[in-house]
């Protein structure tokens, strides 16, 4: 642990001594925590602020994909390969549940949200129910690793325990906590969320494997014989997890990774698009995409870049180890960051007021040598809950759950 003098030195070197105001009045425990936070700051991230010259992008081409008609035709073949891998214990799932879920504005972890109407049906429960279908088919449990953050770890664990893991075997559930990153205002000055506490937030969904390794759970997975990891977002209540058909198609094609994709409904839709960039798998976010690229047409008049990603990926565990040794790109993202002002008042901004530093899972896809785009039927597998109402909301997800025969 660094000393107060060392903290003053490193903060001074980086023009951030303002955060030490009031340090001497903190309790010994708070002082220790604060010094720990300062010690963990990744100062090299600060150089990225205001450096908006995004790296030049390469040449885009259409990725290899299996589309729904082909998947239907080869369903049994793919499924048999996937089930065999699952039965051998080669497939694990990682639930990315470390996000803050600010758009939903719910106090508990997002997975604790109840989408039921006449009975309880929690988001976590929907996900476990979906995974149980595979467990029942394969006749064995799939190891499930749940990534939380220091802000929601306790509440997530308590919720699962209280609900008896929704019938899942707890021996197959393990948690790990993702790293946090600090936040700064538009002048690059560190923000405090309280006296003696830096404003921090989870470091983005791309940090999951590094955090999993830190927790020693890569070893746990390897000891169980895991070769493939299916990562998925907490908020898509319809998604298939460890889907044997998806796993089988990825293995059968000899790919290092697979990405579930849905067909875009209109050229301007706000989704990350899967493509190849200089021959490497790549995801172009909707806000980075030129109008030309968004609207480009194939020979038959359909959209050329038509597949949007839904944050459900399969990665070869062996390849993930290579990635962990290559440092990932840090993204500087504008966000609303609650903080205390100079007078010590808590401020909850309604507009973005600074930057967070995040790692994104799409950079992991880009580090894979090959990736299969696996098309799924949107109405059956894509019901994300980001907001309470409107697009990608509790309302739209409820409607889709009912359409898929789930009783609410
Ligand atoms: P989102 O970006 O939609 O989630 O992440 P969020 O940050 O929780 O939501 P808002 O923007 O504040 O409303 C997609 C997935 O990635 C996970 C989320 O939990 C979700 O499953 N995630 C995101 C993490 O696990 N860690 C992070 O740091 C960020």
Boltz pocket constraint, residues with backbone or C-beta under 6 A from the ligand:
constraints:
  - pocket:
      binder: B
      contacts: [[A, 96], [A, 97], [A, 98], [A, 99], [A, 100], [A, 101], [A, 102], [A, 103], [A, 104], [A, 147], [A, 178], [A, 201], [A, 202], [A, 203], [A, 204], [A, 205], [A, 232], [A, 233], [A, 234], [A, 235], [A, 311], [A, 386]]
      max_distance: 6.0
